[in-house]
C-alpha cells in the first residue's frame, strides 16, 4: 500500500500543507489543538515525515547535543535526560549524549562542532564552559543552554538551582536546633580535569551562612576516589576534636553509605549526629533522610523549552532562571545533644 502523502494528511486534518510541514519541523509554532489534529491525522494515515528531507529543507539536523560529566546513568544525569526527552521527542528532535571527563574533551567537542554542523542546540549540564571555545556557535546560530552551571557566561540561557542559598537553608535549620560544630562532607576536587562544577559552590554557601551565626564552625572532609573513601570519611568524623554534632553532605549519594555505617561506630542518628543530604534521590525518602530537594527532570524540561525557543530567535527574559530547592525535613535531624 502506498504511503500517505503530506497532502492527504492536510486534507484529513483540515489544514494547509504548510501547517502539516510546520507541525513536524517547528511544532512550537503551531497551536496545540492544531498540532493535535495534524498528529492524529498522521497516525490514522500512517504518515511518516522524511527526516532527511525535512533536514535538507530547513537546514536543521533535528539533533540535540547533551554534554554531561560522570556517566549518563547516574541519578542526576538520567533524570535531566528524561526531562529533555519529554520536550524534545514530541517536537521531533533526537538527543545525542557526550560524556565530558575533562577540559580536553570539552575543547575537542566545541572545536569539532563548527566543522560537523550536526546539532541544532547544545545542552551543558553542571560544569563550566570557556566562552572563547563556544564563540563559533554564535555564527552558526546554535543555541547553548546550561543546566546547573557555575556561571552564565557564554550561554544563551540557563536554568539552575541556587546552591549557596540551599546551604543557607540547611545551616539555618541546624542552627535552630542548637548545632554549632558542623562537618561538611564532599567529593574531592580533581584539579587534573580543569572543569568547575556547580556543586562545588555549596561549601562556599555553607561557610557564608556560618558567618551569620557566631559560634558555628565548619570542618570540611573530602572523600577521595579511594576504594574505601567511606571508611576514610568516617575515620575523620569519629576522630575530630571537638566532635561534630551535625553533618552536611554535598550529595545524598555521599550521605547514604556513611549514614548506614555510623551505628557500627556507636553513633546514632539523629541522637548523636544530625545529618542533611542534598538532591533527594528516591532512596532518601525511604530511609527518612533530611535533605535538600532539587528536580533534575524539571530542570531538563525547562532547558529543552529554552533551546527550542532559542532556535527560533533571541530568548525572552528571564534567560537565566534560578529555581529554589526545598528542605525536606525527615528523621535524621534533631536538637543537638551536646
Secondary structure by P-SEA (a helix, b strand, c coil): cccccaaaaaaaacccaaaaaaaacccccccaaaaaaaaaaaaaacccccaaaaaaaaccccbbbbbbccccccaaaaaaaaaaaacccccbbbbbbbbbccaaaaaaaaaaccccccccbbbbcccccccccccccccccbbbbbcccccccccccccccaaaaaaaaaaaaaaaacccbbbbbbccccccccccccccaaaaaaaaaaaacccbbbbbbbbccccaaaaaaaaaaaaccccccbbbbccccccaaaaaccccccccccccbbbbbccccccccccccbbbbbbaaaaaaaaaaaaaaaaacccccccbbbbbbbbccccccccccc
